[in-house]
């Protein structure tokens, strides 16, 4: 049944995208074009989910559908009555971080003791490569100061859960990837405000203490709560860990949609330059992360993990910080663009590496047992 539906869905969605683009370019039917394009992207997501080789791109296509809706109809995604929807970003991020905590246990951090060299190298790459690239791009692009600061903010954020998924798909060192994400996230309350105050202060005023508290409130406390739930309610953790990934994906999609709608006018003005800068930031992160790991003598599987950890940042955290600073429509744009870009590039890189199995994979890279 799925094979019978796949081809019609894909062909209909592609035809709809062409028709929507034609309506947008050749006439003034902007709203109709928006409806057609958004619905076509939703159909494309359903079709892609049924494919064998591209089903890991489904979530990314859903994100594009959400972005399309927010660009064409921003009025539905900025406020409901007097309530501004960007007020949901912080709580949504807390839900995502709680889900991350529920998937962790205290023994997940034992890898820091077992393989300290790999963890230290990965964390150093995380908090040096991306911040420096972000600053370089902010200076080179000539973007408005607050938007440029958003690029640096992405670079100064830790890696996110998406890097763990790509590490697993690609045959990388999954245990190292999980550890690096956890350690970088726990270090974020200190490292992100420090790096932002040093690198981004020339673009926008930074209050390190306020940023530290925002990260503790939105990230660290929910993660600790999730770890405690996983520890004390193990019998229910299976259900939680099945539900939370879907909740997290929905939360990420809503965050990107709200930020895109809020910053729509700025995106229409400088979107092209920002997209190029974000793509460069992401790709250079992969390349330099992998290169530095290999130079440090790490094995292929571990080098792949470092590449994903460096190139894929926690855009949700960056978005939450932009909201906390009251600059979601400017500083929040780079994180909103970075999310879909890194999911596309990460999926492509993971698929490429999956066909090239590392010569010797460490034992801890084996598929983890189900709790």
C-alpha positions as CSV (number, residue, x, y, z in Angstrom):
1,X,0.0,0.0,0.0
2,X,2.8,2.4,0.9
3,X,4.6,1.7,-2.4
4,X,1.3,2.4,-4.3
5,X,1.0,5.8,-2.5
6,X,4.6,6.9,-2.7
7,X,4.8,7.8,-6.4
8,X,1.5,9.7,-6.7
9,X,2.3,11.7,-3.5
10,X,5.8,12.6,-4.8
11,X,4.5,13.5,-8.3
12,X,1.6,15.5,-7.0
13,X,3.8,17.4,-4.5
14,X,6.3,18.3,-7.2
15,X,3.6,19.4,-9.6
16,X,2.1,21.5,-6.8
17,X,5.5,23.2,-6.0
18,X,5.9,24.1,-9.7
19,X,2.3,25.4,-9.8
20,X,2.8,27.4,-6.6
21,X,6.0,28.9,-7.9
22,X,4.3,29.9,-11.1
23,X,1.4,31.5,-9.3
24,X,3.9,33.4,-7.1
25,X,6.1,34.7,-10.0
26,X,3.6,35.2,-12.8
27,X,0.6,36.7,-10.9
28,X,-0.4,38.5,-7.8
29,X,-2.0,35.4,-6.3
30,X,0.4,35.4,-3.3
31,X,-2.0,33.8,-0.8
32,X,-3.1,31.1,-3.2
33,X,0.6,30.4,-4.0
34,X,1.4,30.1,-0.3
35,X,-1.5,27.6,0.2
36,X,-0.4,25.5,-2.8
37,X,3.3,25.5,-1.9
38,X,2.7,24.7,1.8
39,X,0.2,21.9,1.0
40,X,2.6,20.5,-1.6
41,X,5.5,20.4,0.9
42,X,3.2,18.5,3.3
43,X,2.5,16.0,0.6
44,X,6.2,15.8,-0.2
45,X,6.9,15.0,3.5
46,X,4.3,12.1,3.4
47,X,5.9,10.8,0.2
48,X,9.5,11.1,1.4
49,X,8.5,9.2,4.6
50,X,7.5,6.2,2.4
51,X,10.9,6.1,0.5
52,X,13.7,3.8,1.5
53,X,16.7,6.1,1.1
54,X,15.3,9.5,2.0
55,X,12.8,8.9,4.9
56,X,15.3,10.5,7.3
57,X,14.6,13.8,5.5
58,X,10.9,13.7,6.5
59,X,11.2,16.0,9.5
60,X,13.2,18.5,7.5
61,X,10.5,18.7,4.8
62,X,7.9,19.3,7.5
63,X,10.1,22.1,8.7
64,X,10.1,23.6,5.2
65,X,6.3,23.4,5.1
66,X,6.1,25.2,8.5
67,X,8.6,27.9,7.3
68,X,6.5,28.3,4.1
69,X,3.3,28.8,6.1
70,X,5.0,31.3,8.4
71,X,6.5,33.3,5.5
72,X,3.3,33.5,3.5
73,X,0.9,33.9,6.5
74,X,3.0,35.4,9.4
75,X,-0.1,36.9,11.0
76,X,-1.1,33.4,12.2
77,X,2.2,32.6,13.9
78,X,3.2,35.8,15.7
79,X,0.3,36.2,18.2
80,X,-3.0,34.9,19.3
81,X,-5.1,37.9,20.5
82,X,-2.9,39.8,22.8
83,X,-0.5,36.9,23.5
84,X,2.7,36.9,21.6
85,X,3.7,33.4,20.5
86,X,7.4,34.0,21.0
87,X,6.7,33.7,24.7
88,X,6.3,30.0,24.0
89,X,9.9,29.5,22.8
90,X,11.4,29.3,26.3
91,X,8.9,26.8,27.7
92,X,9.2,24.7,24.5
93,X,13.0,24.6,24.8
94,X,12.6,23.4,28.4
95,X,10.4,20.6,27.2
96,X,13.0,19.6,24.6
97,X,15.8,19.7,27.2
98,X,13.7,17.6,29.7
99,X,13.3,15.0,26.9
100,X,17.0,15.0,26.5
101,X,17.5,14.5,30.2
102,X,15.0,11.6,30.2
103,X,17.2,9.8,27.7
104,X,20.3,10.1,29.9
105,X,21.5,8.3,33.0
106,X,24.4,9.0,35.3
107,X,26.5,6.3,33.7
108,X,26.3,8.1,30.3
109,X,28.9,10.5,31.7
110,X,31.3,7.7,32.5
111,X,32.8,8.0,29.0
112,X,34.5,11.2,30.2
113,X,36.6,9.0,32.5
114,X,37.0,6.2,30.0
115,X,38.1,8.3,27.1
116,X,39.1,11.8,28.4
117,X,41.3,12.6,25.4
118,X,38.5,12.2,22.9
119,X,36.0,14.2,25.0
120,X,38.5,17.0,25.7
121,X,39.4,17.3,22.0
122,X,35.7,17.3,21.0
123,X,34.7,19.9,23.5
124,X,37.6,22.2,22.6
125,X,36.7,21.9,18.9
126,X,33.1,22.7,19.8
127,X,33.8,25.9,21.7
128,X,36.6,27.2,19.4
129,X,35.9,26.3,15.8
130,X,32.2,27.4,15.5
131,X,32.6,30.7,17.5
132,X,35.6,31.8,15.5
133,X,33.8,30.9,12.2
134,X,30.7,32.7,13.4
135,X,32.7,35.9,14.2
136,X,34.5,35.7,10.8
137,X,31.2,35.4,8.9
138,X,29.6,38.2,11.0
139,X,32.4,40.5,10.1
140,X,32.6,39.5,6.4
141,X,28.9,39.6,5.5
142,X,28.2,43.2,6.7
143,X,24.8,42.1,8.0
144,X,23.0,44.4,10.5
145,X,24.7,44.1,13.9
146,X,21.9,42.2,15.7
147,X,21.5,39.7,12.9
148,X,25.3,39.3,12.7
149,X,25.3,38.6,16.4
150,X,22.8,35.8,15.8
151,X,25.4,34.0,13.7
152,X,27.9,34.2,16.5
153,X,25.3,33.1,19.0
154,X,24.8,29.9,16.9
155,X,28.5,29.3,17.0
156,X,28.7,29.8,20.7
157,X,25.9,27.3,21.5
158,X,26.6,23.7,22.3
159,X,25.6,20.8,20.0
160,X,22.1,19.4,20.0
161,X,20.4,16.1,19.9
162,X,20.3,16.0,16.1
163,X,24.0,15.4,16.0
164,X,23.4,12.1,18.0
165,X,20.9,10.9,15.4
166,X,23.3,11.6,12.6
167,X,26.2,9.9,14.4
168,X,24.1,6.8,14.8
169,X,23.0,6.8,11.1
170,X,26.5,7.3,9.8
171,X,28.2,4.6,11.9
172,X,30.1,7.1,14.0
173,X,31.0,6.7,17.6
174,X,27.6,7.1,19.2
175,X,28.8,6.9,22.8
176,X,31.2,9.7,22.2
177,X,28.6,11.8,20.4
178,X,26.2,11.4,23.3
179,X,28.9,12.3,25.8
180,X,30.1,15.4,23.9
181,X,26.5,16.7,23.5
182,X,25.9,16.2,27.3
183,X,29.2,17.7,28.4
184,X,29.0,20.7,26.0
185,X,25.4,21.4,27.1
186,X,26.4,21.3,30.8
187,X,29.3,23.7,30.0
188,X,27.1,26.0,28.1
189,X,26.0,28.2,31.1
190,X,29.7,29.2,31.4
191,X,31.1,29.0,27.9
192,X,28.2,30.6,25.9
193,X,28.0,33.8,27.9
194,X,31.8,34.1,28.1
195,X,32.3,33.6,24.3
196,X,29.4,35.9,23.5
197,X,30.7,38.7,25.7
198,X,34.2,38.4,24.1
199,X,33.1,37.9,20.4
200,X,29.7,39.5,20.0
201,X,29.9,42.6,22.3
202,X,30.9,44.7,19.4
203,X,27.6,43.9,17.7
204,X,25.1,43.9,20.6
205,X,25.2,44.5,24.3
206,X,25.7,41.2,26.2
207,X,24.8,40.6,29.8
208,X,26.7,37.4,30.7
209,X,25.0,36.9,34.0
210,X,21.6,37.2,32.5
211,X,22.5,34.8,29.7
212,X,24.0,32.4,32.2
213,X,20.7,32.3,34.2
214,X,18.7,31.9,31.0
215,X,20.7,28.8,30.0
216,X,20.5,27.4,33.5
217,X,16.7,27.9,33.6
218,X,16.0,26.7,30.1
219,X,18.6,23.9,29.7
220,X,20.3,22.7,32.9
221,X,17.4,22.5,35.3
222,X,15.1,20.6,32.8
223,X,18.0,18.2,31.9
224,X,18.5,17.5,35.6
225,X,14.8,17.0,36.1
226,X,14.8,14.5,33.1
227,X,17.8,12.6,34.5
228,X,16.1,12.3,37.9
229,X,12.8,11.1,36.3
230,X,14.8,8.5,34.3
231,X,16.6,7.4,37.5
232,X,13.6,7.2,39.9
233,X,10.9,6.2,37.4
234,X,12.6,3.6,35.3
235,X,9.5,1.6,34.7
236,X,7.8,4.6,33.0
237,X,11.0,5.9,31.2
238,X,10.3,3.6,28.2
239,X,7.0,5.3,27.5
240,X,8.5,8.8,28.1
241,X,11.4,8.1,25.8
242,X,9.0,7.0,23.0
243,X,6.8,10.0,23.3
244,X,9.4,12.8,23.9
245,X,11.2,12.6,20.5
246,X,7.9,13.4,18.8
247,X,7.1,16.1,21.3
248,X,10.6,17.6,20.8
249,X,10.3,17.5,17.0
250,X,6.9,19.3,17.2
251,X,8.4,21.9,19.6
252,X,11.4,22.5,17.3
253,X,9.1,23.0,14.3
254,X,6.9,25.5,16.3
255,X,10.0,27.4,17.5
256,X,11.3,27.8,13.9
257,X,7.9,28.7,12.6
258,X,7.4,31.5,15.2
259,X,10.8,32.9,14.7
260,X,10.5,32.9,10.9
261,X,7.1,34.7,11.1
262,X,8.4,37.2,13.6
263,X,11.5,38.0,11.5
264,X,9.8,37.7,8.1
265,X,10.5,41.2,7.0
266,X,14.2,41.0,7.8
267,X,14.4,37.7,6.1
268,X,12.9,39.1,2.9
269,X,15.5,41.9,2.9
270,X,18.7,40.0,3.8
271,X,17.6,36.3,3.6
272,X,20.0,35.4,0.7
273,X,23.1,36.6,2.5
274,X,22.1,35.1,5.8
275,X,21.4,31.7,4.2
276,X,24.8,31.6,2.5
277,X,26.5,32.6,5.7
278,X,24.6,29.9,7.7
279,X,25.4,27.2,5.1
280,X,29.1,28.2,5.2
281,X,29.1,28.1,9.0
282,X,27.5,24.6,9.0
283,X,29.8,23.1,6.3
284,X,33.0,24.5,7.6
285,X,32.1,23.2,11.1
286,X,31.8,19.6,9.6
287,X,35.1,20.0,7.7
288,X,37.2,21.6,10.4
289,X,35.8,19.4,13.2
290,X,36.6,16.2,11.3
291,X,40.0,17.5,10.3
292,X,41.0,18.5,13.8
293,X,39.9,15.2,15.2
294,X,42.0,13.3,12.6
295,X,45.0,15.5,13.2
296,X,44.7,14.7,16.9
297,X,44.9,11.0,16.1
298,X,41.3,10.0,16.6
299,X,39.9,7.0,14.8
300,X,37.5,7.4,11.9
301,X,34.3,6.7,13.8
302,X,35.2,9.2,16.5
303,X,36.3,11.8,14.0
304,X,32.9,11.5,12.4
305,X,31.2,12.1,15.8
306,X,33.3,15.2,16.4
307,X,32.4,16.5,12.9
308,X,28.7,16.2,13.7
309,X,29.1,17.7,17.1
310,X,30.9,20.7,15.8
311,X,28.8,21.3,12.7
312,X,25.4,20.8,14.3
313,X,24.5,23.3,16.9
314,X,21.6,23.7,19.4
315,X,19.6,26.2,17.4
316,X,16.7,25.9,20.0
317,X,19.0,27.2,22.7
318,X,20.2,30.0,20.6
319,X,16.6,30.9,19.8
320,X,15.6,30.9,23.4
321,X,18.5,33.2,24.3
322,X,17.5,35.6,21.5
323,X,14.0,35.6,23.0
324,X,15.3,36.2,26.5
325,X,17.3,39.2,25.2
326,X,14.2,40.6,23.4
327,X,15.7,40.2,20.0
328,X,13.9,37.2,18.5
329,X,13.2,39.1,15.2
330,X,16.9,39.8,14.6
331,X,19.3,37.6,16.7
332,X,16.8,34.7,16.4
333,X,17.0,34.6,12.6
334,X,20.3,32.8,12.2
335,X,19.3,30.0,14.6
336,X,15.9,29.6,12.7
337,X,17.8,29.2,9.4
338,X,20.5,27.1,10.8
339,X,18.1,24.3,12.0
340,X,16.7,23.3,8.5
341,X,20.1,23.8,6.9
342,X,22.0,21.5,9.4
343,X,19.3,18.8,9.1
344,X,19.6,18.7,5.3
345,X,23.4,18.7,5.3
346,X,23.6,16.4,8.3
347,X,21.3,13.8,6.7
348,X,23.3,14.0,3.4
349,X,26.6,13.5,5.2
350,X,25.3,10.7,7.4
351,X,23.9,8.9,4.3
352,X,27.3,9.3,2.5
353,X,29.3,8.0,5.5
354,X,26.9,5.2,6.1
355,X,28.1,3.6,2.8
356,X,31.7,3.9,4.0
357,X,31.9,1.8,7.2
358,X,34.8,2.8,9.4
359,X,37.6,0.2,9.3
360,X,37.6,-0.3,13.0
361,X,34.7,0.9,15.1
362,X,35.0,1.0,18.9
363,X,32.9,-1.4,20.8
364,X,30.9,1.3,22.5
365,X,29.7,2.4,19.0
366,X,27.5,-0.6,18.8
367,X,23.8,-0.1,18.8
368,X,22.8,0.6,22.4
369,X,20.6,-1.9,24.2
370,X,17.0,-0.8,24.7
371,X,16.5,0.2,28.3
